[in-house]
Amino acid sequence: MSERARYFAEETWTGGVIGLGYVGLPLAVTMAHRGLEVIGFDVSPSRVEQLNAGISPVEDVTDAELAAALGSGLSITADPQRLTAADALFVCVPSPLGRHREPDLSYIEAAVATVAAVVRPGMLVSLESTTYPGTTEDLVIPAVTNGGLVLDEDVFVAFSPERVNPGAEVKTGQIPKVVGGVSPASAAVARAAYARIVDTVHPVTSARVAEMSKLLENTYRAVNIALINEMAQLAHQLDIDIWEVVEAAATKPFGFQAFYPGPGVGGHCIPLDPQFLAWRAREANVATRFIDLAEQVNKEMPAYTVRRIADLLNERRSPVAGSRILGVGIAYKPNIADDRESASLDVLRLLARRGAEIAVLDPVVGADRIASHGFTPVEAGDDLTEFDIAVLLTDHDALDLEALAKSVPLVLDTRGAYRRHGITGDAIVAL
Ligand code: SAJ
């Protein structure tokens, strides 16, 4: 083991986390919890102020966990110069798509510029933001060696994809971490450092392998969700209950993983990450038909959901225009307040464009956020009898599904929630 790898393996070193969002903050808190010194940096002064006040903006980090970390090794700053005191820098900034669904690396580039300004001999720099294969070599290595530092002697570079499942119980330290150094020397240092942060490190032979493994993980999900969304449309045409079909297939103890239909695919990962791979593939003149088709099918689900609602209203001689429709759940998945890229919003906007009057019940997202989208908030316990139909778009545990089905004439359940809870009734129709 090299001297530098040994340092990370044995000493109490200082980590610098750049970007304190849903990836960076759990990482910083985990590092502090495991006895390391941590400097958390964010470009947003308001976020820094909020964190220093002990208020966590990230659902997966409680205020108590933040307070404990602040009391044992974690300090939060908006001053990038503080990062010169770190031995390792972890870049955890957003990697969204641009207007034409091309990778927007502006956040990564800005963070790498910060790294370039504070990098010093002995540092490990690890990029965690999801991106296309080659980014770490193309962007990080030049930035950290431009000032004269020598790769694998003065500075070590790796990619290690974030694996956060917002809202899930499992914590950062317990999730196996893929770690890919840009060279064997960098890999040894990165592996030693991450072994102090997570229980299981899975080393791979390059940063590209690590970059691509993350994209495979999420492309796998996007493609399989699209497959079941297409199956759901076919099953409906054949008057077959797709939810029962999946439940039956899932009894197979090997070779099958259940995915479920829905009104579309939301969040800041699954709709976006596969497009990083598609973009890189286009550069290499390689077709990515599965990615392209999955995106097409998943993107079409909000319109399919609207057609199903229109058909149900039509059976009751009610046009969509003028109908009072209750959207239930606008978060992109259950039990979290995040509505980014939420397919629920696509469904409701399409209905509003067809003249429906939309109200929204989402006890997790909350009335202010609902109103910010231009929809009328409805609280649990309000009188729901004036609605013509409700559409269950995200099945938060906090929802009283039974009361909902008793209050409105019809509920289109796009999540199979009623079946899962064993609730039946004439008002309930499954996607
Ligand atoms: N969805 C379906 N059907 C399914 C599964 C999901 O319609 O069978 C929809 C969800 O409703 C949601 C979207 O797809 O709108 C994404 O769901 P998700 O469960 O993948 O949730 P994310 O994007 O918050 O988290 C994912 C991680 N999810 C899981 O591992 C279960 C994982 O893929 C990544 O670690 C993470 O994104 C990330 O940060 O990349």
Residues whose N, C-alpha, C, O or C-beta is under 5 A from the ligand:
A	BS01	SAJ	E162 R163 V164 N165 P166 I225 A258 F259 Y260 P261 G262 G264 V265 G266 G267 C269 I270 Y332 K333
